Amino acid sequence: MHMCCLITMGTDTKTRTKDCSWFAFCLALLLLFGKQALAQIRYSIPEEVQEGTVVGNVAKDLGLEITSLIARRFRVVSGSKDAIFEVNQNNGALYVHQHIDREELCQGSGACLMELKILVETPLEIHYVIVEIIDVNDHSPSFPEKEQTFEIAEQTLPGKRFQLHTARDPDAGINSIRTYTLTANDHFEVDIRQSDEDKIPFLVLKKSLDREQKDKHTLLVTAVDGGKPPRSGTLNISIIVLDINDNRPIFSQEIYQIEIQENVSIGTSIFRMNATDPDEGTNGEIEYGLGKTLRRKIYDIFELDKLTGEIRVKGIVDYEENDVYKLDVEASDKATSPLTGECRVVIKILDINDNPPEIEVTSLSNTVSEDSKPGTVISLLSVTDKDSGVNGKIITSITSDVPFELKPSYKENIYSVVTKGFLDREEVSHYEITIKATDCGEPPLSTFKTLSIQISDVNDNSPHFDQNPLQFYLVENNVAGNFIFSVSATDNDMNDNAAISYHIVSEGSQNGIMSFLNVNSDNGHISALKSFDFETLKTFQFQVVATDSGTPSLSSNVTVNVFILDQNDNAPVILYPVSSNGSAEGVEEIPRNVNAGHLVTKVRAYDADIGYNGWLLFSLQEVTDHSLFGLDRYTGQIRTLRSFTETDEAEHKLVILVKDNGNVSLSATATVVVKVVEPKEAFAASDVKSATKNEEENNVTFYLMITLGSVSTLFLISIIVLIAMQCSKTTDYTSKYLQETNYDGTLCHSIQYRSGDKRYMLVGPRMSIGSTIVPGSHANTLVLPDRRGTSGEVRA
């Protein structure tokens, strides 16, 4: 049930009521349903306690059952929206619900009381509880103004009183203001007059003032309350002393010493004069001026403001020109009879780092020989800086990466540039030596000087051939006297030291071949004085010496290997058949009863060329009966194609064409006459011819052996040279040369070699078994079965 309530505050017991009818209604309900407690309970609690602070257990003090508080709706009734106190229905405690400020709730210094109504129902009861708010010292005394000023003439007599502002303190009782104090001084004291509850302070002059000693006094009045600990408030008192004109301007110092940096900007204020005059008004106003006896240069550099006493820069200040200036300054007041004071201002100029170092080359050798020893002097330097002190200290170094260094002299800032290592013109022919001079100022200033040095050449490099030995290939039948190839060497030196001449070394040359060679000493062009024949000379070697024109001269040599290349300049030579008169004709007799495939004879031929130029092929140019005889194009064997019949003629003429496989092929012909005889006649004839044929074959065999031996020797030499050449080269293949020595009646030259997974072969007239010539005019393509499982091709 909502009940009307009253709250009593302070001694005035202010009562908030609603209209009378509502109050009467509440009173009737109270008389009808409840009983009123007759006794009052009183609590006390300090202000400013935290919310939730327990004041007391009001339920226990009223004798109420704790367990029935919730059921009986135990509560505090208040006419205000925000209740300061509340009760806990669980334990019956009265606690602070909102912040308590005594100075806000109660005015004055009396006791601050709050009357609370505690309401319980069933039956309805109202209990009155008085809570006293105890004051705490939470406010400091304060003055209505922070400062108070008095003007007192120096002739005022002691005992004069001046009323001060009165301080206020909201706290009550002992926490209110108790006394006033004044800072210690020789001229004033404070006096307090009691008026009812207030204490009024007065400032009393106890000693006469002297403006010449002190024209203004500043005092501090402090109001202190009686709290523990006490609080206080202060009031600033300013006493202005009035005076008469009886003093002249005085500078604080007779001599002022100031320091400024050079190059200070024009118009910069560097100093303000500090002259004072204790007088007031025009008697205390001061004007400044420079003395009349100064050097004129000073008036061009500095100026003095006559009103403010400010000294400003008027011209350029340069430490290197003058490092100190002395100014005489006068100060005069504006009285009818002005009084004057004097002082001197000494201005010292501070050096700043405004001058970079200067590098002067006193001696320089622009050209240095590359054989100069370390420590050779090439230049002398002097380094200067117009600044002084640290700003004039110089650090000198070479910044570029060059084989030179600085050596200090016995005299400061004198250096010599010397070589610190060996020079090589062929590596670097020109140096740019960058010398850096940096002072120690802040920030540091630097100067750079570049010396251009040329390295002169000495003859310290021999001529050099890029490749040694050299291999050249020369086609046989060259024109005698013509240029065939050239050698060239380089020399890293220059001018005469690099001028190279060539000559052939005759010592140790093979077979006097050098007599047929000539070298141009200027360009290394080599010409042959004779025409070379491959069949006579396969290869030869000689040495060329390259010599420069230096002093002393240097030289180097190179070995030249020359390989003669074959041309198709030899026609095939018929070895068999050969008649007694030297013609390539022969007669063969065969029995009539021979079967097909019978070997009639074999044409043998030889070609001095090699490779395709010596590869011989046989063909029938003329034949009386094409169906009777056949010719193997590779071996030259003539065989019967069928058996003879009675109708076949007894004599047959076969013309065999033998040609090589050169680009322009050469050929020879042989004639074979085949006579068909009866078996008995053939037998007899064979006995007669066997002796002759054996003799002929023995002669042929002897010549063949000589030829084979010569050719084999030449090929063996060629193979050795080629192997040496291949070993000297960094290639990714291995060449293998094999000489074919099989002989079946036709002299054969062949070279086989392998590269990677391919197998190549240069062949003469006879083909290996299983080989095939690809048809076509001079296709020169040979396909060989690879015994390793792969095949390859070579194109010449």
Protein Blocks (a to p, Z undefined) as FASTA:
>chain_A
ZZdddddehjkopacdddfklmmmmmmmmmmmmccdfbdcdddddehiaehiafbdfklm
nopafklmmmnopacddfbfbdfbdcdfknopacdfbdcdfklmpgcjbdcdddddddde
hiadddddddddddddfbccddfbfbdcddddfkbcehiacdddddddfbghjlmcfbdc
ddddfkbccddddehjbccdddddfbdcdfklomcdcdddddddfbdcdddddddddddd
ddddfbdcddfbfbdcddddehiaehiafbdcddddfbgcjllpccddddfkbcfklmmm
pccdfklopacdfbdcdfklogcdcdddddddfbfbdcddddddddddddddfbccdddd
fbdcfbdcfkbcehiafbdcddddfbgcjllpccdddfbdcfbdcdddfbehiacdddfb
dcdfklpmcdcdddddddfbdcddddddddddddddddfbccddfbdcddddddehiaeh
iafbdcddddfbghjllmccddddfehpahhlmmmgccdfknopacdfbdcdfklpmbdc
dddddddfbdcddddddddddddddddfbccddfbdcdfkopacddddddfkbcehiafb
dcddddfbgcjllmccdddfbdfblklpccdfklopacdfbdcdfkbcfbdcdddddddf
bfbdcddddddddddddfklmmmmmmmmmmmmmmmmmmmmmmmmmmmmmmmmmmmmmmmm
mmmmmmmpccfbdcdddddfbdehiacddddddehjbccddddfbdcehiacdedehklp
acdddfkopacdddZZ
